[in-house]
Amino acid sequence: MAAECAERCGTEGIEHGGAEGIEPIAGLAATAGRKGSSQTVRQAARLHAAIVRDSGQGPQ
């Protein structure tokens, strides 16, 4: 659910690093980088990709 919301609406206001008083999402990058195809891994990868895309730190 969170990944779909981030993909549709963007991630403005979410900083994956704790900036502006918002805590980073603990373990997101590690979970997104796991091998496998569980729903948790797929959703973490989608959410991580949306955050990186919107932060300007990755390919657009």
RAUR-V74512 format. One record per residue. N is the residue number from 1. RES is the residue in one letter. SS is DSSP state (A for helix, B for strand, O for the rest). OMEGA is omega in radians with two decimals (NA if undefined). Layout:
BEGIN
<<N & RES & SS & OMEGA> <N & RES & SS & OMEGA>>
END
This chain:
BEGIN
<<1 & M & O & -3.12> <2 & A & A & 3.14> <3 & A & A & 3.13> <4 & E & A & 3.11> <5 & C & A & -3.14> <6 & A & A & 3.13> <7 & E & A & -3.09> <8 & R & A & -2.97> <9 & C & A & -3.07> <10 & G & O & -3.07> <11 & T & O & 3.13> <12 & E & O & -3.13> <13 & G & O & 3.09> <14 & I & O & 3.10> <15 & E & O & 3.13> <16 & H & O & 3.13> <17 & G & O & 3.06> <18 & G & O & -3.14> <19 & A & A & 3.09> <20 & E & A & 3.06> <21 & G & A & 3.12> <22 & I & O & -3.11> <23 & E & O & 3.06> <24 & P & O & 3.12> <25 & I & O & -3.04> <26 & A & O & 3.05> <27 & G & O & -3.08> <28 & L & A & -3.11> <29 & A & A & 3.14> <30 & A & A & 3.13> <31 & T & A & -3.14> <32 & A & A & -3.11> <33 & G & O & -3.14> <34 & R & O & 3.00> <35 & K & O & 3.11> <36 & G & O & -3.07> <37 & S & O & 3.12> <38 & S & O & -3.14> <39 & Q & A & -3.14> <40 & T & A & -3.14> <41 & V & A & -3.14> <42 & R & A & -3.12> <43 & Q & A & 3.10> <44 & A & A & 3.12> <45 & A & A & 3.12> <46 & R & A & -3.13> <47 & L & A & 3.12> <48 & H & A & 3.13> <49 & A & A & 3.13> <50 & A & A & 3.13> <51 & I & A & 3.14> <52 & V & A & 3.13> <53 & R & A & -3.07> <54 & D & A & 3.14> <55 & S & A & -3.11> <56 & G & O & -3.10> <57 & Q & O & -3.09> <58 & G & O & 3.12> <59 & P & O & -3.10> <60 & Q & O & NA>>
END
